[in-house]
Each structure stands twice: as structure tokens, then as C-alpha cells.
């Protein structure tokens, strides 16, 4: 079980029966708004309240790597494009939808919806 705290810490609970062990995985230094696993569960997208997107690979116990930084408008949400885990799609508060190559953070495509986006 992965979860985040308001302070920007990413935690992992290893639960076995009635026993559990908690591990701090990464300190993002910004409040985390969402966590999304890739379809094959190898990569976790971490989106912050300030609009930055990080990747975290649990099997490698690496630190979270900053992939996308907030530009003219904060990223509101991000998710993987399936099948696979090579691309993600993000949406900004201003309504810009973007497709990203996860390996190096290259923006491959943009579409402006011309409407402000909200999370419900």
C-alpha cells in the first residue's frame, strides 16, 4: 500500500496478515495530490499540489525523479496511456492536455480544450 502525507512524504506499508511495516520511500517536498500506478505496476506517477509530476519505481527503490515541472499552468492530473508505461497524459488547470514521453519528459503533443478544468 502506497500513500502520501500532506508534507509531501511518500510512504509504503508492507502488510502481511495482522503485521505491517512502514517505509518512507521519498520526500517530494511538496504536498502530493495524486498517485497513479502504471498498468504493470512498475512505475508510480506522483502529482503535487504545485503541479509537478514525479516518477517513482518501487522495485528499484530509487528516489522520486522529477519528470514534469509546472509551467504556465499547474498540472491538475496525470495518468499513463495504455497499453504500456512509456507515455503519460496530463491536464492543466487552464485546460491544456499534453502527452509526454516518460523516459526523458519530452512533450509529444498538446491540445487546448479552451476551458478551465476542475477536479470533482
PEGI-V125718 format. One record per run of one state. SS is the DSSP state (2 for helix, 1 for strand, 0 for the rest). FROM is the first residue (numbers start at 1). TO is the last residue. If there is no record, write none. Layout:
ss->SS from->FROM to->TO
ss->SS from->FROM to->TO
//
This chain:
ss->0 from->1 to->1
ss->1 from->2 to->4
ss->0 from->5 to->8
ss->1 from->9 to->16
ss->0 from->17 to->18
ss->1 from->19 to->27
ss->0 from->28 to->31
ss->1 from->32 to->37
ss->0 from->38 to->43
ss->1 from->44 to->48
ss->0 from->49 to->52
ss->1 from->53 to->56
ss->0 from->57 to->57
ss->2 from->58 to->60
ss->0 from->61 to->64
ss->1 from->65 to->68
ss->0 from->69 to->74
ss->1 from->75 to->80
ss->0 from->81 to->86
ss->1 from->87 to->92
ss->0 from->93 to->95
ss->1 from->96 to->101
ss->0 from->102 to->105
ss->1 from->106 to->112
ss->0 from->113 to->120
//
